[in-house]
Amino acid sequence: MIQNLIKARGRAHKIWEEFDFPHPTEVPLEDLAMYRNVLVVAGGLNGAEGRLVRDSTGGVIRVRDDILQDGRRRFTIAHELGHWELHTDHSQFLCSESDMRDYGRSSLELEANHFAAELLMPTVHFRPRCQGEPCLHDVKELAQDFCTSLTATAIRVADLSKFPIQIIWHENDRVRWCYSKESKKLPYVNTNREVPRYSSARLPRDQVANHMETYESADWFPQLQHRKPEVAEMTIRANRLGGGLTMMWFLDR
Ligand SMILES: [Zn+2]
């Protein structure tokens, strides 16, 4: 699976090399898709974020026309373009909003997400921006600067920062997935487990901090109870989805 992710990022990197764009936000995704024989159109979708249809003459990417954030729209186009470039034996993909933040289930969605991340946040531009102590507030700013989605940006920081970062997505107080860079060998948070009571993810709305705060990690990682390491942690809520994105990193590793 790791090989496929490397291949996905490599394909996006090649596009960078080919076109030599001055900055990621200047990548004209619709033009780029057209050059690859894919037409991007808005609308005509029900309950999905994006769709790719492929036939022998070319492809069509449809993107929901009511996406308000430009970053999410761009990430959706880049994600579908990833399916186009990588999964040539599939004639159709219908991708939901949760597919766009799927870092735990389907390898095809994961590959498309990694392709989109490298295309919109290329290593050469992004790595220098995420070398300080990780903070989800800074991730928000990076998402704006690179015009992409918050989740994808947080994952990119976890991949390129030297700090031991975990990204956790939870819905209705249950963990849906946990992401950390494999080579950092960090302890895993089991999916479907309850979000700990003493955690930034459980703070009442009016007490949510806009910076990282220190927590004991034993509730997240019962397997580490003998060590009781501390983590810096912050959560951004996505109330529309009943979910939240938590970033944490181990302070004493
Ligand atoms: Zn997809």
Residues whose N, C-alpha, C, O or C-beta is under 5 A from the ligand:
A	BS01	ZN	F93 C95 D99 E109 A112
